Amino acid sequence: MSKTSLKTTVEWNQVNWCKLERKVYKLQKRIYRASQRGDVKTVRRLQKTLMKSWSARALAVRRVTQDNQGKKTAGVDGIKSLTPKQRLNLTANLKLGSKVSPTRRVWIPKPGTEEKRPLGIPTMKDRALQALVKMTLEPEWEARFEPNSYGFRPGRTCQDAIEAIFNAIRQKPKYVLDADIAKCFDRIDHEALLRKLNTFPTIRRQIRAWLKSGVMDNMQYFDTSEGVPQGGTISPLLANIALHGMENRIKQMARELPGEKKKNCHALSLIRYADDFVILHEDITVVQRCQEIISEWLKDMGLELKPSKTKIAHTLEQYELTEPGFEFLGFYIRQLRMGKYSSGKKSNGELLGFKTFITPSKEKQKIHYAEIARVIDAHKSAPQAALISRLNPIIRGWANYYATVVSKEAYSDIDNLMYQKLKAWAKRRHPTKNGKWISNKYWQSIGGKNWVFATKQGKEFLRLLIHGDTPIIRHEMVKGESSPYNGNLVYWSKRMGKNPEMPQRVAKLLKAQKGKCAHCGLHFREEDVMEIDHRIPKSKGGKDSYDNWQLLHRHCHDTKTTSDGSLGNKSDCNKCRA
């Protein structure tokens, strides 16, 4: 099919998306490989080709209008959704150098605090253009990013960062600089970022325009002289580019230390997730020197460390007035002295005399239980089924996040507190009934398990999940500097299924389908939104069972639902995502 015919005669829903995705990914893979070997000329040539490609523009439009979770959030233009015809028109008019609109500021609460975080919501056109530029720049920078950078990168998770920390300290106790960059997104120096970006003028001018576009807050316009607006499609990538080079600077310092360069580099670790990072080394003077170097390095980007969230501790011993251990990404990491029967061991079997433990932090446990208690209190008069349906996603998400570390004790504590809260909830509803009557009404025996908080729905029980049922499985860390743009899609689709935060049903379907969409046949990628579909629609008698489920891209699900003779409602399908 020619490019001309796609532009003029083919309707949006009839576009051969498989062909477009293959074409775009092929170009991205070539950009990645050229960037790996340092061939800047080829990188720029391929990037220009990708920017002009109708395929890339169409995919960018589809991503922001059909796939993104925040697709129905309007910018200053007030546009929340587009018709297929409007999507085609936007694709045709998507060109760099277009006039940029200010972002719409929305304030959202920070989890566990009373502070609020400002989000900048771009217009639909700017979102699509940002998705196109990101599509162009990301393969180049994925080939350049440091191996221990994990935040806002495809194929990398919080669990990867935690596993990297565990590997850095498992054989030897170390001092740790636990640092946080003050208002990182809001204070990045624009000119320093553009210099580091070092791309061709067309993209540089476009990114400058986005950075300087200003914000509309409560019908008032404010200039943006510094910072990257949170909420934009390209913002996380720009923030990562701004912070790129920290690990290399630390490794440079390690090579200057007395002794063997290779051993020194291995002993000193900087692990970063977005704007949070830790530096680990057995010598306190080296850690203190690293803090000074990083503080100087950040000044070039207009940034500084946040004193209240920056501290030095030791993983095993008390340091000054600081207790052993530290928190990172909601995990508490520390070491404890152990006898010969419980001690960790070196690779040669020699006893270490200590063991490394990583658990959910006490603060995160309190926040999580507070959320559970709030939901229970808000459902004082609601049916039991409504309460269970509201609690299950909260429990599942939190338990899955911590399912790769030593969490059984934390799970048990929260389950006990939750039982007491539910017991009080049930007693309040029936003040005149005795305990046995209340227990028989709200708690059941299911599959050999007693005291299951559940209610009958049809022939089956709707049961409340408990944290303790979540299996603890060690996380498999991402391989070194590998990236989804290296062409090994089989490896990356398998990794997606092993992600601890991946819903169980989705993971099983991913494995059964060998990481491919059942509709288009393409491998699922990190940025794809996946949905469970009924092969035979429920409106036509289809069952809620694995033999009737299939995993599709969100856009493929839309297409399939409109053509399978169902009522065209995906709500029942989306309930199956857990």
MIROVO-663999 format. One line per field, with one value per residue (C-alpha): x, z, y; residue in three letters; residue number from 1. Coordinates in nm, 3 decimals, always signed. Last residue first. Layout:
BEGIN
X = (X|...)
Z = (Z|...)
Y = (Y|...)
doba = (ALA|...)
loba = (NUM|...)
This chain:
BEGIN
X = (-0.663|-0.745|-1.079|-1.290|-1.163|-1.348|-1.682|-1.634|-1.548|-1.892|-1.954|-2.272|-2.094|-2.101|-1.724|-1.650|-1.655|-1.502|-1.209|-1.113|-1.126|-0.932|-0.668|-0.635|-0.596|-0.343|-0.482|-0.465|-0.708|-0.973|-1.224|-1.003|-0.894|-1.245|-1.520|-1.755|-1.897|-2.275|-2.320|-2.335|-2.028|-1.837|-1.669|-1.294|-1.342|-1.075|-0.809|-0.638|-0.278|-0.149|+0.179|+0.472|+0.677|+0.629|+0.391|+0.514|+0.306|+0.047|-0.225|-0.520|-0.371|-0.105|+0.229|+0.436|+0.436|+0.053|+0.042|+0.309|+0.135|-0.195|-0.048|+0.106|-0.225|-0.409|-0.157|-0.158|+0.190|+0.338|+0.602|+0.719|+0.771|+0.530|+0.703|+1.036|+0.909|+0.808|+1.152|+1.345|+1.130|+1.166|+1.544|+1.576|+1.814|+1.544|+1.396|+1.725|+2.025|+2.278|+2.330|+2.070|+1.754|+1.733|+1.534|+1.322|+1.311|+0.961|+0.753|+0.405|+0.104|-0.140|-0.017|-0.154|-0.513|-0.762|-1.127|-1.353|-1.635|-1.777|-1.927|-2.269|-2.433|-2.230|-2.183|-1.988|-1.635|-1.404|-1.228|-1.219|-1.136|-0.931|-0.984|-1.106|-1.344|-1.473|-1.669|-1.666|-1.938|-2.262|-2.122|-1.899|-2.186|-2.406|-2.122|-2.044|-2.396|-2.649|-2.802|-2.533|-2.550|-2.379|-2.138|-2.032|-1.936|-1.715|-1.551|-1.463|-1.340|-1.101|-0.974|-0.919|-0.733|-0.498|-0.420|-0.370|-0.136|+0.083|+0.090|+0.194|+0.470|+0.599|+0.586|+0.767|+1.131|+1.170|+1.031|+0.659|+0.682|+0.507|+0.274|+0.143|+0.072|-0.110|-0.311|-0.425|-0.541|-0.703|-0.889|-1.022|-1.282|-1.429|-1.437|-1.625|-1.877|-1.937|-2.002|-2.281|-2.229|-2.340|-2.002|-1.823|-1.622|-1.486|-1.357|-1.195|-1.025|-0.899|-0.741|-0.578|-0.445|-0.307|-0.110|+0.020|+0.132|+0.306|+0.475|+0.613|+0.736|+0.937|+0.863|+1.155|+1.510|+1.736|+2.110|+2.274|+2.575|+2.877|+3.003|+3.064|+3.299|+3.124|+3.345|+3.075|+3.058|+2.798|+2.511|+2.476|+2.186|+2.357|+2.693|+2.543|+2.403|+2.468|+2.195|+2.203|+1.971|+1.740|+1.392|+1.188|+0.951|+1.166|+1.477|+1.498|+1.820|+2.001|+2.178|+2.051|+2.188|+2.334|+2.700|+2.686|+2.521|+2.647|+2.525|+2.410|+2.580|+2.422|+2.479|+2.188|+2.004|+1.628|+1.633|+1.938|+1.774|+2.062|+2.102|+2.005|+2.077|+2.215|+2.579|+2.506|+2.433|+2.798|+2.917|+2.672|+2.768|+3.139|+3.080|+2.860|+3.119|+3.387|+3.167|+3.119|+3.495|+3.568|+3.317|+3.498|+3.290|+3.114|+2.754|+2.595|+2.217|+1.980|+1.639|+1.571|+1.457|+1.582|+1.958|+2.216|+2.569|+2.816|+3.180|+3.344|+3.337|+3.507|+3.777|+3.833|+3.881|+4.113|+4.351|+4.479|+4.473|+4.159|+4.153|+3.954|+3.684|+3.652|+3.580|+3.326|+3.147|+3.138|+3.010|+2.732|+2.622|+2.639|+2.268|+2.068|+1.947|+1.888|+1.672|+1.469|+1.423|+1.298|+1.052|+0.919|+0.852|+0.488|+0.419|+0.280|+0.560|+0.676|+1.057|+1.228|+1.336|+1.207|+0.844|+0.619|+0.284|-0.063|-0.371|-0.703|-0.662|-0.310|-0.215|+0.148|+0.439|+0.560|+0.931|+1.016|+0.787|+0.944|+1.294|+1.193|+1.082|+1.395|+1.617|+1.418|+1.469|+1.830|+1.975|+2.044|+2.295|+2.069|+2.345|+2.339|+1.957|+1.962|+2.220|+2.010|+1.690|+1.831|+1.640|+1.458|+1.100|+1.166|+1.431|+1.246|+1.537|+1.742|+1.726|+2.017|+2.090|+2.468|+2.546|+2.830|+2.895|+2.871|+3.029|+2.910|+2.541|+2.608|+2.622|+2.403|+2.127|+2.150|+2.113|+1.814|+1.649|+1.705|+1.561|+1.260|+1.188|+1.144|+1.323|+1.186|+1.138|+1.305|+1.136|+1.357|+1.630|+1.975|+2.236|+2.350|+2.417|+2.217|+2.387|+2.207|+1.877|+1.960|+1.950|+1.647|+1.458|+1.511|+1.281|+0.988|+1.019|+0.988|+0.675|+0.520|+0.591|+0.413|+0.111|+0.103|+0.141|-0.161|-0.374|-0.288|-0.031|-0.118|+0.139|+0.126|+0.205|+0.264|+0.076|+0.206|-0.003|+0.208|+0.162|+0.118|+0.177|-0.155|-0.234|-0.236|-0.332|-0.161|-0.277|+0.020|+0.079|+0.029|+0.313|+0.300|+0.423|+0.793|+0.784|+0.499|+0.181|-0.067|-0.135|-0.151|-0.391|-0.619|-0.618|-0.696|-0.979|-1.133|-1.109|-1.288|-1.082|-1.100|-1.045|-1.010|-1.039|-0.768|-0.592|-0.526|-0.792|-0.755|-0.927|-0.602|-0.461|-0.420|-0.257|-0.368|-0.632|-0.561|-0.199|-0.070|-0.281|-0.140|+0.218|+0.148|+0.014|+0.318|+0.557|+0.386|+0.370|+0.749|+0.900|+1.026|+1.156|+1.363|+1.504|+1.599|+1.765|+1.987|+2.071|+2.171|+2.373|+2.580|+2.623|+2.785|+2.894|+2.873|+2.584|+2.412|+2.411|+2.263|+1.984|+1.901|+1.881|+1.646|+1.429|+1.406|+1.298|+1.051|+0.887|+0.844|+0.724|+0.471|+0.340|+0.298|+0.111|-0.107|-0.245|-0.484|-0.852|-0.968|-0.825|-0.992|-0.777|-0.817|-0.598|-0.300|-0.283|-0.318|-0.031|+0.199|+0.149|+0.000)
Z = (+3.776|+3.419|+3.416|+3.504|+3.181|+2.978|+3.144|+3.076|+2.709|+2.572|+2.198|+2.235|+2.081|+1.712|+1.691|+1.475|+1.707|+1.994|+1.776|+1.678|+2.034|+2.162|+1.895|+2.021|+2.380|+2.270|+2.316|+2.563|+2.512|+2.734|+2.653|+2.752|+3.057|+3.194|+3.227|+2.981|+2.645|+2.598|+2.316|+2.540|+2.717|+2.389|+2.251|+2.245|+2.562|+2.577|+2.837|+2.790|+2.734|+2.710|+2.517|+2.647|+2.749|+2.428|+2.333|+2.041|+1.725|+1.614|+1.541|+1.724|+1.972|+2.078|+2.129|+2.440|+2.381|+2.379|+2.675|+2.861|+2.808|+2.907|+3.235|+3.308|+3.231|+3.467|+3.745|+3.722|+3.643|+3.944|+4.000|+3.636|+3.517|+3.223|+3.111|+3.124|+2.876|+2.634|+2.674|+2.602|+2.295|+2.166|+2.135|+1.880|+2.081|+2.114|+2.425|+2.600|+2.743|+2.952|+3.215|+3.194|+3.383|+3.731|+3.796|+4.101|+4.377|+4.423|+4.739|+4.678|+4.752|+4.976|+5.282|+5.148|+5.170|+4.887|+4.971|+4.819|+4.564|+4.592|+4.302|+4.203|+4.170|+4.376|+4.728|+4.970|+5.106|+5.398|+5.427|+5.785|+5.694|+5.404|+5.271|+4.934|+5.078|+5.438|+5.475|+5.670|+5.638|+5.742|+5.948|+6.142|+6.217|+6.347|+6.563|+6.707|+6.831|+6.655|+6.801|+6.679|+6.321|+6.087|+6.354|+6.423|+6.054|+6.039|+6.373|+6.237|+5.915|+6.114|+6.322|+6.005|+5.841|+6.139|+6.115|+5.737|+5.784|+6.031|+5.815|+5.502|+5.694|+5.825|+5.479|+5.309|+5.267|+4.906|+4.556|+4.643|+4.757|+4.454|+4.424|+4.779|+4.715|+4.385|+4.508|+4.829|+4.657|+4.367|+4.617|+4.846|+4.613|+4.488|+4.846|+4.972|+4.687|+4.745|+5.118|+5.033|+5.133|+5.468|+5.633|+5.298|+5.357|+5.684|+5.497|+5.230|+5.493|+5.682|+5.365|+5.290|+5.648|+5.612|+5.307|+5.464|+5.776|+5.571|+5.361|+5.676|+5.816|+5.498|+5.304|+5.364|+5.238|+5.460|+5.416|+5.641|+5.866|+5.980|+5.624|+5.643|+5.381|+5.124|+4.827|+4.684|+5.017|+5.272|+5.459|+5.825|+5.961|+6.098|+6.168|+6.379|+6.235|+6.248|+6.073|+5.746|+5.622|+5.339|+5.396|+5.074|+4.975|+4.683|+4.905|+5.283|+5.479|+5.714|+6.048|+6.282|+6.240|+6.543|+6.433|+6.202|+6.360|+6.204|+5.932|+5.624|+5.727|+5.699|+5.523|+5.474|+5.210|+5.249|+5.463|+5.276|+4.930|+4.684|+4.423|+4.064|+3.801|+3.560|+3.613|+3.987|+3.979|+3.915|+4.212|+4.448|+4.289|+4.357|+4.719|+4.788|+4.624|+4.859|+5.156|+5.017|+4.962|+5.316|+5.459|+5.303|+5.232|+4.932|+4.818|+4.651|+4.648|+4.407|+4.382|+4.088|+3.846|+4.001|+4.044|+4.165|+4.218|+4.313|+4.428|+4.488|+4.119|+4.010|+4.276|+4.173|+3.807|+3.890|+4.109|+4.401|+4.502|+4.392|+4.055|+3.885|+4.150|+4.061|+3.699|+3.820|+4.010|+3.699|+3.489|+3.741|+3.733|+3.352|+3.266|+3.504|+3.234|+2.990|+3.250|+3.302|+2.924|+2.897|+3.185|+3.022|+2.671|+2.722|+2.930|+3.281|+3.474|+3.307|+3.278|+3.480|+3.426|+3.280|+3.266|+3.236|+3.419|+3.267|+3.490|+3.426|+3.742|+3.638|+3.272|+3.216|+3.010|+2.667|+2.744|+2.785|+2.496|+2.268|+2.365|+2.271|+1.925|+1.870|+1.964|+1.739|+1.434|+1.526|+1.532|+1.870|+2.141|+2.431|+2.671|+2.532|+2.544|+2.909|+3.006|+2.831|+3.007|+3.360|+3.548|+3.844|+3.841|+3.748|+4.019|+4.302|+4.543|+4.436|+4.685|+4.844|+5.044|+5.073|+5.190|+5.388|+5.313|+5.456|+5.224|+5.021|+4.979|+4.945|+4.569|+4.472|+4.706|+4.563|+4.206|+4.320|+4.458|+4.129|+3.928|+4.163|+4.090|+3.724|+3.389|+3.050|+2.910|+3.116|+3.351|+3.648|+3.623|+3.577|+3.689|+3.336|+3.226|+2.934|+2.593|+2.386|+2.546|+2.444|+2.071|+2.096|+2.300|+2.064|+1.773|+1.956|+2.209|+1.925|+1.795|+2.142|+2.195|+1.868|+1.973|+2.314|+2.154|+1.930|+2.220|+2.431|+2.709|+3.073|+3.317|+3.651|+3.979|+4.283|+4.607|+4.960|+5.242|+5.236|+5.204|+4.828|+4.677|+4.601|+4.245|+4.120|+3.756|+3.544|+3.183|+2.946|+2.725|+2.347|+2.098|+1.739|+1.495|+1.426|+1.392|+1.186|+1.264|+1.006|+0.828|+1.155|+1.303|+0.999|+1.031|+1.402|+1.326|+1.084|+1.345|+1.598|+1.865|+2.243|+2.536|+2.364|+2.605|+2.418|+2.748|+2.792|+2.837|+3.024|+2.828|+2.705|+3.055|+3.035|+2.692|+2.420|+2.205|+2.154|+2.275|+2.126|+1.810|+1.728|+1.779|+1.568|+1.283|+1.301|+1.297|+0.994|+0.807|+0.832|+0.845|+1.201|+1.129|+0.831|+1.035|+1.311|+1.057|+0.925|+1.276|+1.395|+1.078|+1.133|+1.504|+1.445|+1.805|+1.782|+2.026|+1.862|+1.527|+1.697|+1.865|+1.547|+1.351|+1.614|+1.597|+1.216|+1.241|+1.517|+1.286|+0.995|+1.215|+1.382|+1.049|+0.900|+1.205|+1.197|+0.850|+0.851|+0.822|+1.143|+1.033|+0.688|+0.384|+0.086|+0.118|+0.341|+0.319|-0.060|-0.082|+0.133|-0.100|+0.000)
Y = (-0.863|-0.750|-0.932|-0.629|-0.473|-0.731|-0.657|-0.285|-0.336|-0.249|-0.292|-0.493|-0.788|-0.879|-0.932|-0.624|-0.324|-0.521|-0.636|-0.282|-0.147|-0.450|-0.391|-0.031|-0.153|-0.416|-0.764|-1.055|-1.341|-1.490|-1.768|-2.064|-1.866|-1.835|-1.573|-1.742|-1.632|-1.649|-1.399|-1.091|-1.231|-1.194|-1.511|-1.443|-1.236|-0.966|-0.886|-0.549|-0.443|-0.084|-0.083|+0.126|-0.177|-0.372|-0.653|-0.862|-0.824|-1.082|-0.823|-0.983|-1.234|-0.981|-1.156|-1.235|-1.610|-1.619|-1.862|-1.665|-1.332|-1.494|-1.613|-1.270|-1.093|-1.328|-1.271|-0.891|-0.751|-0.574|-0.845|-0.814|-1.173|-1.141|-0.822|-1.002|-1.262|-0.981|-0.828|-1.147|-1.230|-0.873|-0.900|-0.616|-0.396|-0.128|-0.292|-0.205|-0.386|-0.191|-0.461|-0.741|-0.653|-0.806|-1.122|-1.054|-1.316|-1.456|-1.414|-1.557|-1.333|-1.524|-1.330|-1.001|-1.114|-1.098|-1.053|-1.312|-1.302|-1.651|-1.845|-1.982|-1.641|-1.400|-1.536|-1.318|-1.338|-1.260|-1.597|-1.723|-2.080|-2.211|-2.564|-2.438|-2.181|-2.158|-1.834|-1.507|-1.241|-1.410|-1.697|-1.458|-1.221|-1.503|-1.637|-1.292|-1.226|-1.001|-0.682|-0.441|-0.574|-0.324|-0.204|-0.563|-0.613|-0.303|-0.389|-0.735|-0.573|-0.351|-0.643|-0.848|-0.557|-0.530|-0.902|-0.881|-0.581|-0.770|-1.087|-0.896|-0.717|-1.052|-1.208|-0.917|-1.016|-0.896|-0.969|-0.948|-0.585|-0.431|-0.732|-0.679|-0.311|-0.368|-0.667|-0.500|-0.180|-0.372|-0.598|-0.323|-0.167|-0.496|-0.631|-0.323|-0.336|-0.711|-0.652|-0.413|-0.047|+0.100|+0.144|+0.167|+0.488|+0.345|+0.036|+0.256|+0.475|+0.168|+0.028|+0.366|+0.390|+0.036|+0.142|+0.461|+0.274|+0.003|+0.271|+0.436|+0.105|+0.040|-0.279|-0.518|-0.575|-0.782|-0.844|-1.103|-1.081|-1.284|-1.324|-1.700|-1.848|-2.068|-1.969|-1.738|-1.562|-1.663|-1.501|-1.586|-1.789|-2.101|-1.935|-1.660|-1.338|-0.965|-0.767|-0.572|-0.298|-0.195|-0.054|-0.035|+0.249|+0.366|+0.374|+0.366|+0.330|+0.094|+0.129|+0.404|+0.755|+0.932|+0.899|+0.597|+0.291|-0.030|-0.267|-0.069|+0.252|+0.597|+0.928|+1.167|+1.367|+1.415|+1.732|+1.870|+1.851|+1.821|+2.094|+2.166|+2.433|+2.173|+2.283|+2.295|+1.921|+1.834|+2.040|+1.863|+1.529|+1.592|+1.697|+1.393|+1.166|+1.304|+1.214|+0.862|+0.822|+0.946|+0.694|+0.395|+0.080|+0.239|+0.297|+0.601|+0.623|+0.798|+0.962|+1.199|+0.924|+0.597|+0.612|+0.362|+0.490|+0.216|+0.217|-0.123|-0.222|+0.101|+0.056|-0.306|-0.208|+0.083|-0.121|+0.082|+0.450|+0.639|+0.819|+0.541|+0.585|+0.955|+0.865|+0.608|+0.888|+1.109|+0.816|+0.755|+1.118|+1.143|+1.150|+1.370|+1.613|+1.327|+1.152|+1.470|+1.507|+1.146|+1.198|+1.520|+1.378|+1.284|+1.596|+1.556|+1.719|+2.043|+2.054|+2.327|+2.686|+3.014|+2.901|+3.207|+3.211|+3.269|+3.292|+3.113|+2.900|+2.797|+2.831|+2.737|+2.869|+2.757|+2.805|+2.435|+2.342|+2.607|+2.491|+2.137|+2.255|+2.465|+2.169|+1.933|+2.155|+2.244|+1.889|+1.731|+1.817|+1.714|+1.822|+2.174|+2.180|+2.069|+2.335|+2.600|+2.497|+2.473|+2.205|+2.362|+2.233|+1.869|+1.829|+1.999|+1.929|+1.627|+1.341|+1.159|+0.844|+0.837|+0.486|+0.338|-0.024|-0.374|-0.636|-0.936|-0.846|-0.473|-0.403|-0.700|-0.580|-0.227|-0.362|-0.572|-0.259|-0.072|-0.361|-0.375|-0.009|-0.105|-0.109|-0.227|+0.123|+0.397|+0.640|+0.542|+0.280|+0.436|+0.183|+0.089|+0.450|+0.592|+0.605|+0.338|+0.434|+0.792|+0.729|+0.498|+0.766|+1.060|+0.973|+0.815|+1.098|+1.349|+1.173|+1.144|+1.514|+1.596|+1.390|+1.558|+1.902|+1.836|+1.712|+2.016|+1.981|+1.897|+2.039|+1.858|+2.033|+1.806|+1.870|+1.843|+1.693|+1.379|+1.000|+1.000|+1.347|+1.515|+1.633|+1.993|+2.052|+2.316|+2.347|+2.367|+2.669|+2.625|+2.568|+2.695|+2.432|+2.403|+2.030|+1.890|+1.698|+1.830|+1.498|+1.306|+1.564|+1.529|+1.148|+1.174|+1.419|+1.166|+0.888|+1.115|+1.290|+1.302|+1.538|+1.878|+2.174|+2.369|+2.448|+2.075|+1.808|+1.480|+1.201|+1.043|+1.008|+0.628|+0.660|+0.416|+0.585|+0.956|+0.983|+0.657|+0.677|+1.020|+0.900|+0.589|+0.806|+1.035|+0.739|+0.582|+0.914|+0.929|+1.279|+1.242|+0.892|+1.008|+1.296|+1.051|+0.820|+1.101|+1.222|+0.874|+0.809|+1.126|+1.050|+0.709|+0.641|+0.261|+0.246|+0.546|+0.364|+0.058|+0.256|+0.451|+0.124|-0.023|+0.288|+0.255|-0.109|-0.017|+0.238|-0.003|-0.287|-0.058|+0.071|-0.276|-0.397|-0.086|-0.158|+0.137|+0.039|+0.207|+0.540|+0.536|+0.474|+0.704|+1.009|+0.960|+0.581|+0.597|+0.840|+0.627|+0.335|+0.000)
doba = (ALA|ARG|CYS|LYS|ASN|CYS|ASP|SER|LYS|ASN|GLY|LEU|SER|GLY|ASP|SER|THR|THR|LYS|THR|ASP|HIS|CYS|HIS|ARG|HIS|LEU|LEU|GLN|TRP|ASN|ASP|TYR|SER|ASP|LYS|GLY|GLY|LYS|SER|LYS|PRO|ILE|ARG|HIS|ASP|ILE|GLU|MET|VAL|ASP|GLU|GLU|ARG|PHE|HIS|LEU|GLY|CYS|HIS|ALA|CYS|LYS|GLY|LYS|GLN|ALA|LYS|LEU|LEU|LYS|ALA|VAL|ARG|GLN|PRO|MET|GLU|PRO|ASN|LYS|GLY|MET|ARG|LYS|SER|TRP|TYR|VAL|LEU|ASN|GLY|ASN|TYR|PRO|SER|SER|GLU|GLY|LYS|VAL|MET|GLU|HIS|ARG|ILE|ILE|PRO|THR|ASP|GLY|HIS|ILE|LEU|LEU|ARG|LEU|PHE|GLU|LYS|GLY|GLN|LYS|THR|ALA|PHE|VAL|TRP|ASN|LYS|GLY|GLY|ILE|SER|GLN|TRP|TYR|LYS|ASN|SER|ILE|TRP|LYS|GLY|ASN|LYS|THR|PRO|HIS|ARG|ARG|LYS|ALA|TRP|ALA|LYS|LEU|LYS|GLN|TYR|MET|LEU|ASN|ASP|ILE|ASP|SER|TYR|ALA|GLU|LYS|SER|VAL|VAL|THR|ALA|TYR|TYR|ASN|ALA|TRP|GLY|ARG|ILE|ILE|PRO|ASN|LEU|ARG|SER|ILE|LEU|ALA|ALA|GLN|PRO|ALA|SER|LYS|HIS|ALA|ASP|ILE|VAL|ARG|ALA|ILE|GLU|ALA|TYR|HIS|ILE|LYS|GLN|LYS|GLU|LYS|SER|PRO|THR|ILE|PHE|THR|LYS|PHE|GLY|LEU|LEU|GLU|GLY|ASN|SER|LYS|LYS|GLY|SER|SER|TYR|LYS|GLY|MET|ARG|LEU|GLN|ARG|ILE|TYR|PHE|GLY|LEU|PHE|GLU|PHE|GLY|PRO|GLU|THR|LEU|GLU|TYR|GLN|GLU|LEU|THR|HIS|ALA|ILE|LYS|THR|LYS|SER|PRO|LYS|LEU|GLU|LEU|GLY|MET|ASP|LYS|LEU|TRP|GLU|SER|ILE|ILE|GLU|GLN|CYS|ARG|GLN|VAL|VAL|THR|ILE|ASP|GLU|HIS|LEU|ILE|VAL|PHE|ASP|ASP|ALA|TYR|ARG|ILE|LEU|SER|LEU|ALA|HIS|CYS|ASN|LYS|LYS|LYS|GLU|GLY|PRO|LEU|GLU|ARG|ALA|MET|GLN|LYS|ILE|ARG|ASN|GLU|MET|GLY|HIS|LEU|ALA|ILE|ASN|ALA|LEU|LEU|PRO|SER|ILE|THR|GLY|GLY|GLN|PRO|VAL|GLY|GLU|SER|THR|ASP|PHE|TYR|GLN|MET|ASN|ASP|MET|VAL|GLY|SER|LYS|LEU|TRP|ALA|ARG|ILE|GLN|ARG|ARG|ILE|THR|PRO|PHE|THR|ASN|LEU|LYS|ARG|LEU|LEU|ALA|GLU|HIS|ASP|ILE|ARG|ASP|PHE|CYS|LYS|ALA|ILE|ASP|ALA|ASP|LEU|VAL|TYR|LYS|PRO|LYS|GLN|ARG|ILE|ALA|ASN|PHE|ILE|ALA|GLU|ILE|ALA|ASP|GLN|CYS|THR|ARG|GLY|PRO|ARG|PHE|GLY|TYR|SER|ASN|PRO|GLU|PHE|ARG|ALA|GLU|TRP|GLU|PRO|GLU|LEU|THR|MET|LYS|VAL|LEU|ALA|GLN|LEU|ALA|ARG|ASP|LYS|MET|THR|PRO|ILE|GLY|LEU|PRO|ARG|LYS|GLU|GLU|THR|GLY|PRO|LYS|PRO|ILE|TRP|VAL|ARG|ARG|THR|PRO|SER|VAL|LYS|SER|GLY|LEU|LYS|LEU|ASN|ALA|THR|LEU|ASN|LEU|ARG|GLN|LYS|PRO|THR|LEU|SER|LYS|ILE|GLY|ASP|VAL|GLY|ALA|THR|LYS|LYS|GLY|GLN|ASN|ASP|GLN|THR|VAL|ARG|ARG|VAL|ALA|LEU|ALA|ARG|ALA|SER|TRP|SER|LYS|MET|LEU|THR|LYS|GLN|LEU|ARG|ARG|VAL|THR|LYS|VAL|ASP|GLY|ARG|GLN|SER|ALA|ARG|TYR|ILE|ARG|LYS|GLN|LEU|LYS|TYR|VAL|LYS|ARG|GLU|LEU|LYS|CYS|TRP|ASN|VAL|GLN|ASN|TRP|GLU|VAL|THR|THR|LYS|LEU|SER|THR|LYS|SER|MET)
loba = (578|577|576|575|574|573|572|571|570|569|568|567|566|565|564|563|562|561|560|559|558|557|556|555|554|553|552|551|550|549|548|547|546|545|544|543|542|541|540|539|538|537|536|535|534|533|532|531|530|529|528|527|526|525|524|523|522|521|520|519|518|517|516|515|514|513|512|511|510|509|508|507|506|505|504|503|502|501|500|499|498|497|496|495|494|493|492|491|490|489|488|487|486|485|484|483|482|481|480|479|478|477|476|475|474|473|472|471|470|469|468|467|466|465|464|463|462|461|460|459|458|457|456|455|454|453|452|451|450|449|448|447|446|445|444|443|442|441|440|439|438|437|436|435|434|433|432|431|430|429|428|427|426|425|424|423|422|421|420|419|418|417|416|415|414|413|412|411|410|409|408|407|406|405|404|403|402|401|400|399|398|397|396|395|394|393|392|391|390|389|388|387|386|385|384|383|382|381|380|379|378|377|376|375|374|373|372|371|370|369|368|367|366|365|364|363|362|361|360|359|358|357|356|355|354|353|352|351|350|349|348|347|346|345|344|343|342|341|340|339|338|337|336|335|334|333|332|331|330|329|328|327|326|325|324|323|322|321|320|319|318|317|316|315|314|313|312|311|310|309|308|307|306|305|304|303|302|301|300|299|298|297|296|295|294|293|292|291|290|289|288|287|286|285|284|283|282|281|280|279|278|277|276|275|274|273|272|271|270|269|268|267|266|265|264|263|262|261|260|259|258|257|256|255|254|253|252|251|250|249|248|247|246|245|244|243|242|241|240|239|238|237|236|235|234|233|232|231|230|229|228|227|226|225|224|223|222|221|220|219|218|217|216|215|214|213|212|211|210|209|208|207|206|205|204|203|202|201|200|199|198|197|196|195|194|193|192|191|190|189|188|187|186|185|184|183|182|181|180|179|178|177|176|175|174|173|172|171|170|169|168|167|166|165|164|163|162|161|160|159|158|157|156|155|154|153|152|151|150|149|148|147|146|145|144|143|142|141|140|139|138|137|136|135|134|133|132|131|130|129|128|127|126|125|124|123|122|121|120|119|118|117|116|115|114|113|112|111|110|109|108|107|106|105|104|103|102|101|100|99|98|97|96|95|94|93|92|91|90|89|88|87|86|85|84|83|82|81|80|79|78|77|76|75|74|73|72|71|70|69|68|67|66|65|64|63|62|61|60|59|58|57|56|55|54|53|52|51|50|49|48|47|46|45|44|43|42|41|40|39|38|37|36|35|34|33|32|31|30|29|28|27|26|25|24|23|22|21|20|19|18|17|16|15|14|13|12|11|10|9|8|7|6|5|4|3|2|1)
